[in-house]
Amino acid sequence: MDIFHLLTLIGGMSLFLFGMGIMGQALERRAGGRLRAMIGKFTTGRAAGLFTGLGVTAVIQSSSATTVMVVGFVNSGLMSLRQAINVIMGANIGTTVTAWILSLSGIDSGNVFVRLLKPSAFTPILALWGIILFNFCKGGKKRDLGMIFLGFATLMFGMETMSGAVSGLGDIPAFQNLFLLFQNPILGVAAGAILTAIIQSSSASVGILQILAVTGKVTYGAAIPIIMGQNIGTCVTAMLSAVGANKNAKRAALVHLSFNVIGSAVWLLVFCLIKGLLHPILLEQPASLLGIAIAHSIFNVLCTILMLPLSGLLEKLVTKLVPDAKKPESFAELDERLLTTPPIALDRCRKVAADMAITAVESIKGGMESLQNYTAELAESIREKEEKTDHYEDILGTYLVKLSTKQAGESASREAAKLLKVIGDYERVSDHAVNLLEAAEEMRDKELQFTEAAKKELAVIFAAVNEILDLSLAAFLEDDLENAFLVEPLEQVIDEIKEQMRTCHIARMQQGACSIDAGFVWSDILTDLERTSDHCSNIAGCVTDVAHRNMNIHESLRKLRNDNDEFKVKYQEYAGKYSL
């Protein structure tokens, strides 16, 4: 083996790791939403959690990614520790799928149909199809499918390249001595753990082991301990992801480590006893690509069989290792670990944004209530909701900007842009709620009163604003285009009501029925209510534009007002419903 073979090996390994990475990312983008639903729906029972973890990992081709995802769920309060344990156990079995796929490279047969199963026979077609989908299709789904095909073709090409580069290693004495050294199970476990910890992927490290097996110098006696060590090394990713997380998230990461360490220790002991007492001939035989895949699967299944009945004890162990804090811990509304799976991160953003929207609407309704029935408790509640809304805007804005840097796909990017716009509007709505509260407090402190006519007018606009808040909230929460359509004609009516009320109040002031100070407060109240309806219009317009893949909200509203007969009908209905 010369320098050129070494360079070829490095290039092949780079392509292999890169292909695995981009394929996994594309799979996550396409399956992320479904995976979130699966994890939320099917992890209540032990068996359900196990098979969910298996299925999710088989799809995204990474137990590390699944475990990091689970740590994020636990840290966000979306999953209990007990649920996480079952999913993590299933993930260890699911990660073996990759080795089975890679073992196809070892197919050697004279039969044409059998040879067609070898990746070198069909990956060129996948690569061609992938580049066509990626370059010429506009839809995010088709482009992601192209990335999956390209990623798979790249990793398989990288594997073939590495196989060719290492084929001559078998004749090098140093390489032979290295794997003779790994006949010591402890050294094999250490080597597997270190390699996997460095590249942070057990699937990739098993693939590299399969490639080295092409030399014919890797025996099952050396390969099996290395596989055991790879299971321990893959825990590094989860342990790093748990840094800074709450206690349950740390426990979930520790479950992954404990599961793999205990399982590897027990079966390593069994392996050493069998090797020392029985001296099976199989352990001296050269390992094949398929044989390594089988060994990897059997080992992980045996670990799960061993540890699944002990999941309760495992939970108690990690609870003792990470005890409860003296102060109660809060869950992270938006966990950055979920950014590794953009669709799931975006789904979490939607839920937090929904909480923000509901809070803002409650605060503005409270502000209107304070003008009629002021209480200290109501005032405190409004201010708390406004602070909560500000907090939501800060964390969501930061999180969505980070999410936008990920390759989340066209549809997800539009949704993220919508959320960024909407949270700004809801934050302003909560500000107007505080303005209304301050107006109520000013009237109380200065002992100001509105006339009975003014109170009746306020009741009309309060009812209209309450309805537009409900319509825009429903439109946002449910992506309801029908409710979104109803917002704009009502907003036009509220604008006209405000002007009518302002005119009526000026007349009352001229007649001496209302004080100047009350007039100033009146003007401020009308401004806050009118601007609240404007924000509702922005929210509804944003929902409509995203649905129609058009982010020019002002142009959309102009067309709606001028060119839509149904708009005019609804406008007349609202004008009659909310007349002074």
Steps between C-alpha positions, in 0.01 A plus 500: 500500500654831387414868555251493213304219658498698826366809323235288331403358839468848651292619205275195516447539874415868453241414236362222718451725805370790290249279319375354826462850644300655216283191460418508872418872490270460200326203664446706815351790304260275315402282794542746788134592542389136482776399740383761750147362477628142540709586803214690661238235423674165525732524799250447780568125539828313532466305174359802315791718610749230402362459148462877459868549579587216263288643218615860539868401505458270203357794304753768593792254511647628826446387859697806615253731323207315655652517847579871468141551382372310803720707735347812345147364546565420866657841558193665346256295707365321191608155618542335839820327605328160496386554141851611406656179635288281272567716193876498564502120524316475170740748339791266570333229292392741227855618439596150378301554179787703352743209530256274315473752216878535479541122497341499155837617369639154578266319264701280263307279261495403135121529493397822324195559721701452819770735373235767443457514879859618534506881555760554228237378253222739591660798680595672168131499408408634844765771465366604157143504623606689812679776311199540266260535794730735688581734209176506303221461756367797694306310763678446832392135523644407162825689569536319834437169325776594258730572796419158649591330171818708462600440863454124466689489171782710648544284811493179293751645251716603795476148638601343167792744479615411851464129429729534200752705697522259796512182293878501519516551876468127563854445376654758733643340817424806715129478410496128573667559837248775581206264470690230681526756780124549488456134579527631855132582568578795728713668235230430239232664711725801562580535128132483401400751767771751405431481125125544549547785749715684244262471204187501726317234302486129578350434156799665333755323722337161433516585129873572531545166680318328214734666251807382694351150495551502121870438569415156642710564811220608734380196690171467686704475820634852437183646342250413774679690783545797266123497435441499876729800538322682218178484699674671792668764282173611342383622844736798476256695280211461744718584802621819331143595407393471865744768616294788636173305487265431790538197726266272302680574173831417668344181630385407150854543365634301795248224423655469155849474649397261780307277261795463265769470768311239707389306192852503353658400833266205551529364145874567491534278806292231328710541183826459696370187677390343171829591334712375791311179576357387168745645246242514219648479152266777380693763696812420299322533167527820289195721547289585196292813443181300556650326803579833667144620433363182659733529800405867546128416496529198730703695755252789515201268519667307784570826686135598466379158614726533803413857593133538403365310805736711713382837365345586837830432678681699232270794568573476875875482431513820293268674747752428777792605282323828410296586813215750513605861540399695810318753282239376250630507143311646210474348155662672204232642272734470202785255527790558260558124481185481290667718233673183381158398371356821344143371440467405866658827612253689282211302644615601848518864385138477384389379844690774684370762254147368559547545877628852433201584280248374756679693777501822296129468415416436866700807599327737256158368601604559860601854407151568363347343809710728724331805346165366619583308819846589630653282772855471633502127420402568139770766468765263630383226262520732197854608584610141561358398162677789330834397655435140397427611144821705489692194620340284232591751228863510614554124510296431186671770297846372595405136447335559162804691374719203597250265337511703179871415465413130481404333174139461593341510154288759320174429686669514842674824407167661412350379826795638697465836324127502583568434868761778512246747366210383712684501834589866441133584455392310811770669705360839395148382587613430856659847514163652409346297782729674749413835338130432559575402860691824554206692354270326752741586784518864388122524501489348847774724641353818349141390568404544134172373361365440150143587414239227460505559123878457498472176699250362249736588214789330682289186541451490121867531412598260781270238348645557152860480627422184697365337185796600285737367767319165499494482119870578459597264784302213346651580160851483644457195724319289241627654173133572435469703179125555547550678832801683356280634219243637750760707684558765236138620447456517878824698532361754251185531706701554821697780330175674411353445848807663652460809282128522581572468873769766482256736326224428754735565792615831357135601481450400866804702605367804312171462684682478834378145567859364521823641644816567302697248711240233428524595133874432495449159661220429253726578205775272635254213552368527144854506361595185691187317389541603137865395496408168661264435210782597259723234656220247465481593133876444464474158665212386281669638190819313585309171540335553162821597323696201630219268389516658153884517502493878477665716766390840361228564756423859397437403138275213613293730722463756221365236262267366768346841568461606138437184302297267721119513499476269804716747691246773432214277618675417826591864550134598479407222745754619757405864446139414585600280795724763663319826430505778762 
